[in-house]
């Protein structure tokens, strides 16, 4: 019996020793919950009394350790929501500059394109009020509707710029015919006006100028329209990646990564860098696959913007549009007698009114051109250089996040970090980027691609195809010159020149020199100023001479009995000298433009 008692005493002592040792080990893992309480309060996750004062068994926890813990199920749920918010916050802060760059410039360039159109409209109104006064009121609605169509086109409306130009000149011809070519006409009936309008495309009163205007407006505004569409897509891409819908596996991995160390009483321990990489690459698997398409998007945008200068610069086209309208009216006046004969042959003879002398059709004084604007093309290129720096952004997003010292321990210091289980070294392999590589991820399961990200990738592919298809048509155009540029830029492509074409366009406007407006020195401005400075051009108005009413009336009296005067069928007298006066006015305009430029 004594021997049996001795054996039982020894066994009891061993059992007690083991139990005490187990308790000591648990106490070493979770010594206290005080630091957890402090971290909980700092994070504003809930009242302090939700945190246990001492460790407890975590049998009710779903993700974190079920051993001794400072967490309850309610705390774990709070930590789960906090881990989602933390992840969204770190992704958004990492991409904050890219979002600002794309969204701000999308708004600014859209505003500047519309500003150029509005400036053209204002200057055209000014032209008619000061030069063609007797048809200014009737032309107001034509000018407004025409420019409104241009703005709607840039916004993406299903309109044809070519048809809008033709419609404008169709409606302008009856005004010019009645007010300038046959000023003795009484009110023109709707039937007669429609007849005159229908003849515009047949008799070509404005020469080939409307066709040239339509071609250059269509090309330049189409480039601006596609550019704006691409910028808006860029904004959509950044916004989509900033508001990801996280999978359940991802949120559980984020909880374990960020807050399960709190449950073990060690809230100040940072996760290991390689551990961070696996978690972030798993949660950002689909986002990483955006990267090659984002890079291609930037490349094709750069190619598009290289052609937005010279002959097809929106800035140049819109700033010279009022001049072109004025020039087209002069062409009609030079061919006035012939046009009148053709119109009256096709339409019935309108009623006339007797008035003494010929009205002063062209009035007003020369107004100096305002200071030329900073070059919009240079602003666009500065933006594109900044945007090009975001190449590789999405493939490096996980690395960028994990290299933040406030979030994780950098690789190389892996002995003193949270590895997902304990305080120590992270020994698991780091997976590569992309959805396909995540089947080897030890931290979470990624079994399907994000449908929203797949959709945004499809949109990036579509905008690339759209731009490439448009540029293919432009390059085939003999007027399109892409031989310029050194090819030494950050994209490895030569710049589209277009300078010789621009010179030809300027020659047709009567300026004679073919020079572009001076470019403001970008070195004197900050980068932000160059991005967002208002590039609305200061536009000049064409004023064909300073002829006074007395001079015109005197000339009419001298020509009253001139046998060389041309009498139209309507009875209005148009002296042959008037045609030469228009030619002289054109010379005056040319000289003025040379001087002002």
Secondary structure as the mmCIF struct_conf table of DSSP 4:
data_model
#
loop_
_struct_conf.conf_type_id
_struct_conf.id
_struct_conf.beg_label_comp_id
_struct_conf.beg_label_asym_id
_struct_conf.beg_label_seq_id
_struct_conf.end_label_comp_id
_struct_conf.end_label_asym_id
_struct_conf.end_label_seq_id
HELX_RH_AL_P HELX_RH_AL_P1 UNK A 2 UNK A 29
BEND BEND1 UNK A 30 UNK A 30
BEND BEND2 UNK A 33 UNK A 33
HELX_RH_AL_P HELX_RH_AL_P2 UNK A 34 UNK A 42
TURN_TY1_P TURN_TY1_P1 UNK A 43 UNK A 44
BEND BEND3 UNK A 46 UNK A 46
HELX_RH_3T_P HELX_RH_3T_P1 UNK A 48 UNK A 50
BEND BEND4 UNK A 51 UNK A 51
BEND BEND5 UNK A 53 UNK A 54
STRN STRN1 UNK A 56 UNK A 57
TURN_TY1_P TURN_TY1_P2 UNK A 59 UNK A 60
BEND BEND6 UNK A 62 UNK A 64
BEND BEND7 UNK A 66 UNK A 67
STRN STRN2 UNK A 68 UNK A 69
BEND BEND8 UNK A 70 UNK A 70
HELX_RH_AL_P HELX_RH_AL_P3 UNK A 73 UNK A 94
TURN_TY1_P TURN_TY1_P3 UNK A 95 UNK A 95
HELX_RH_AL_P HELX_RH_AL_P4 UNK A 96 UNK A 130
TURN_TY1_P TURN_TY1_P4 UNK A 131 UNK A 131
BEND BEND9 UNK A 132 UNK A 132
HELX_RH_3T_P HELX_RH_3T_P2 UNK A 133 UNK A 135
HELX_RH_AL_P HELX_RH_AL_P5 UNK A 136 UNK A 154
TURN_TY1_P TURN_TY1_P5 UNK A 155 UNK A 156
BEND BEND10 UNK A 158 UNK A 158
HELX_RH_AL_P HELX_RH_AL_P6 UNK A 161 UNK A 176
HELX_RH_PI_P HELX_RH_PI_P1 UNK A 177 UNK A 181
TURN_TY1_P TURN_TY1_P6 UNK A 183 UNK A 184
STRN STRN3 UNK A 185 UNK A 185
HELX_LH_PP_P HELX_LH_PP_P1 UNK A 187 UNK A 189
HELX_RH_AL_P HELX_RH_AL_P7 UNK A 190 UNK A 203
TURN_TY1_P TURN_TY1_P7 UNK A 205 UNK A 208
HELX_RH_AL_P HELX_RH_AL_P8 UNK A 209 UNK A 242
BEND BEND11 UNK A 243 UNK A 243
HELX_RH_AL_P HELX_RH_AL_P9 UNK A 248 UNK A 258
TURN_TY1_P TURN_TY1_P8 UNK A 259 UNK A 259
HELX_RH_AL_P HELX_RH_AL_P10 UNK A 260 UNK A 263
TURN_TY1_P TURN_TY1_P9 UNK A 264 UNK A 265
TURN_TY1_P TURN_TY1_P10 UNK A 267 UNK A 268
HELX_LH_PP_P HELX_LH_PP_P2 UNK A 269 UNK A 270
STRN STRN4 UNK A 271 UNK A 272
HELX_RH_AL_P HELX_RH_AL_P11 UNK A 273 UNK A 283
TURN_TY1_P TURN_TY1_P11 UNK A 284 UNK A 284
HELX_RH_AL_P HELX_RH_AL_P12 UNK A 285 UNK A 288
TURN_TY1_P TURN_TY1_P12 UNK A 289 UNK A 290
HELX_RH_AL_P HELX_RH_AL_P13 UNK A 291 UNK A 306
TURN_TY1_P TURN_TY1_P13 UNK A 307 UNK A 307
BEND BEND12 UNK A 308 UNK A 309
HELX_RH_3T_P HELX_RH_3T_P3 UNK A 310 UNK A 312
HELX_RH_AL_P HELX_RH_AL_P14 UNK A 314 UNK A 334
TURN_TY1_P TURN_TY1_P14 UNK A 335 UNK A 335
HELX_RH_AL_P HELX_RH_AL_P15 UNK A 336 UNK A 346
BEND BEND13 UNK A 347 UNK A 347
HELX_LH_PP_P HELX_LH_PP_P3 UNK A 348 UNK A 351
STRN STRN5 UNK A 352 UNK A 352
BEND BEND14 UNK A 356 UNK A 357
BEND BEND15 UNK A 362 UNK A 362
HELX_LH_PP_P HELX_LH_PP_P4 UNK A 368 UNK A 375
HELX_RH_AL_P HELX_RH_AL_P16 UNK A 376 UNK A 388
TURN_TY1_P TURN_TY1_P15 UNK A 389 UNK A 396
HELX_RH_AL_P HELX_RH_AL_P17 UNK A 397 UNK A 402
TURN_TY1_P TURN_TY1_P16 UNK A 403 UNK A 403
TURN_TY1_P TURN_TY1_P17 UNK A 405 UNK A 407
STRN STRN6 UNK A 408 UNK A 409
HELX_LH_PP_P HELX_LH_PP_P5 UNK A 410 UNK A 410
TURN_TY1_P TURN_TY1_P18 UNK A 411 UNK A 412
HELX_RH_3T_P HELX_RH_3T_P4 UNK A 414 UNK A 416
STRN STRN7 UNK A 417 UNK A 418
BEND BEND16 UNK A 420 UNK A 422
STRN STRN8 UNK A 423 UNK A 424
BEND BEND17 UNK A 428 UNK A 428
HELX_LH_PP_P HELX_LH_PP_P6 UNK A 429 UNK A 431
BEND BEND18 UNK A 433 UNK A 434
TURN_TY1_P TURN_TY1_P19 UNK A 435 UNK A 435
HELX_RH_3T_P HELX_RH_3T_P5 UNK A 436 UNK A 440
BEND BEND19 UNK A 442 UNK A 443
BEND BEND20 UNK A 448 UNK A 448
HELX_RH_AL_P HELX_RH_AL_P18 UNK A 451 UNK A 476
BEND BEND21 UNK A 477 UNK A 477
TURN_TY1_P TURN_TY1_P20 UNK A 478 UNK A 479
BEND BEND22 UNK A 485 UNK A 485
BEND BEND23 UNK A 487 UNK A 487
BEND BEND24 UNK A 489 UNK A 489
TURN_TY1_P TURN_TY1_P21 UNK A 490 UNK A 491
HELX_LH_PP_P HELX_LH_PP_P7 UNK A 494 UNK A 496
HELX_RH_AL_P HELX_RH_AL_P19 UNK A 499 UNK A 509
TURN_TY1_P TURN_TY1_P22 UNK A 510 UNK A 510
BEND BEND25 UNK A 512 UNK A 513
HELX_LH_PP_P HELX_LH_PP_P8 UNK A 515 UNK A 520
HELX_RH_3T_P HELX_RH_3T_P6 UNK A 522 UNK A 524
BEND BEND26 UNK A 525 UNK A 525
HELX_RH_AL_P HELX_RH_AL_P20 UNK A 527 UNK A 532
BEND BEND27 UNK A 533 UNK A 533
HELX_RH_AL_P HELX_RH_AL_P21 UNK A 549 UNK A 559
TURN_TY1_P TURN_TY1_P23 UNK A 560 UNK A 561
TURN_TY1_P TURN_TY1_P24 UNK A 563 UNK A 564
HELX_LH_PP_P HELX_LH_PP_P9 UNK A 565 UNK A 565
STRN STRN9 UNK A 566 UNK A 567
HELX_LH_PP_P HELX_LH_PP_P10 UNK A 568 UNK A 568
TURN_TY1_P TURN_TY1_P25 UNK A 569 UNK A 570
BEND BEND28 UNK A 571 UNK A 571
STRN STRN10 UNK A 573 UNK A 574
HELX_RH_AL_P HELX_RH_AL_P22 UNK A 576 UNK A 596
#
